[in-house]
Amino acid sequence: MNIGVDLGGTNIRVAVMDDNGIIIEELGCPTEAENGPLPAIEKIIAMIQSLQEKHAVRSVGIGAPGPLDAKKGIIIEPPNLSSWKNIELTKMIESAIHLPVYLENDANAAALAEALIGAGKEAESVFYITVSTGIGGGYVYNGKLISGAQGNCGEIGNMIVDPHAIDAPNLNKGALEALASGTAIGRKAESVFGPGHGAKEVFLFAQEGNQEAAEIIDEALSYLAMGIANIVHTLNPEVIVLGGGVMKSKDLMLDPLKEKVVPLLYPSLRPHLKLKLASLDQKAGVVGAGMIPRQFLQN
Amino acid sequence: MNIGVDLGGTNIRVAVMDDNGIIIEELGCPTEAENGPLPAIEKIIAMIQSLQEKHAVRSVGIGAPGPLDAKKGIIIEPPNLSSWKNIELTKMIESAIHLPVYLENDANAAALAEALIGAGKEAESVFYITVSTGIGGGYVYNGKLISGAQGNCGEIGNMIVDPHAIDAPNLNKGALEALASGTAIGRKAESVFGPGHGAKEVFLFAQEGNQEAAEIIDEALSYLAMGIANIVHTLNPEVIVLGGGVMKSKDLMLDPLKEKVVPLLYPSLRPHLKLKLASLDQKAGVVGAGMIPRQFLQN
């Protein structure tokens, strides 16, 4: 059995699971990132140790927000874990629990779970895209996570889809994340509906038939469609799985998105497009984290 | 020993090579595509048979222009093999030579050769980009060609980098190939320097210090840099290898291209960019074709 740790900006989830990714027992607590890394790491260790007492755990996988150095097990400086800077996370936890600990980007961990036991199950190749505050992704081929030379595979939020579009901090001009993320939709909401309005209101208004809200969503989907078409022409994955809070509404998002992607593909690829909603929901992160150790053992 | 066949719009090359991709003997002839597929296929068979008589050949790999169906061994309808339409190429050749025959996209074949014994040798992951009449590519991970669910991995010519840019036939609006290929440079050359001028003149004029020619190249390189940055953020390959006629000039192309790609990458990725010129030149196609059979045997 392995333990998966989903280290988020708000919550930490720790779960012990069998080799099929079935969760046997799960613990959780708030991250309280504002208190710095040490208290949070102590809580992770305590939760792992309490699970170790009851279960025969072989190894631990952690999914955490980037940027991070997966190979060295270091959290570099994630925007949503402020004051975490060059933290040797795997080393610190390993020395306390005496088991091998592995680290991966949280989107990569979720990609692994969705590819192996979620919406991409049984496909040879799966590209996972998460659309929430930011846009990220992960690529799983033949059951293996392709992590990339510096662990940055799937950083599609920075993909340029419109070099004439707006600037956004820490991103390329016209990057996908600046145009199609929840943050991008929220920014548009504020400029159209006034301060205090965000992505949530846009979806609410659109469902009520508001034309301006529908246009905001339509623009974001148009850019997302370009990003997806670019991934298809670059990698031709068998299945593309869409997760993240923004994608939740099938009627409002997935179906219109499909309609926009198809005409952007080479004609021979159009009938083969498989765009699916993620099926593991909130669990993808912690389950995928628990699957990371096996990835290394297979190498 | 294996045989590689490089089936091009102008010439056919057939070579027998050892397991290291070293060519032992090579034959060639013009394709004469205008005569239709049958005479060309007969010439391929005759060349293979003449090599079979002298060498212990185990299998044959063919690199051919897309679109094609690699798994079924069918040439679908390539623009530069007009009148070839749904040709069951591997079946036709297999029945004549009684050896297993494998088919791959020509850019994928070249990618394999450059990754295994060319400029990407010893890298874990290599993305190969060819910039000539069109723009294509291929992705090799851990020594294996990632072909894609429908064999369309590396079709980056259709990647959207500027949705406000010009339309081009059979491509997305603002596709990389429409903005940065030899054809795109040639089209600009005609509009700036008048009919009869093409990409060749642009490079000549630029080398002589002509400002307008330099601007045409600069614009193509800017778009190519966006395409490369998009590939880096999608796949984070260890090495990117650039082949094709347009990339030949290191001073004019590779060095300025590097300068344009670096600022488009996440800061942590900038020091790691490895952009290299292809090293096998014209041979990549036929050598890579000869390496295709081994890819299937390894599966």
Interface residues (C-beta under 8 A of the other chain):
Chain A: P67 I76 E124 S125 G137 Y139 Y141 I146 S147 G148 A149 Q150 G151 N152 C153 G154 E155 I156 G157 N158 M159 I160 V161 D162 P163 H164 N172 M226 A229 N230 I231 V232 H233 T234 L235 N236 P237 E238 L264 Y266 S268 L269 H272
Chain B: P67 I76 A123 E124 S125 G137 Y139 Y141 I146 S147 G148 A149 Q150 G151 N152 C153 G154 E155 I156 G157 N158 M159 I160 V161 D162 P163 H164 N172 M226 A229 N230 I231 V232 H233 T234 L235 N236 P237 E238 L264 Y266 S268 L269 H272
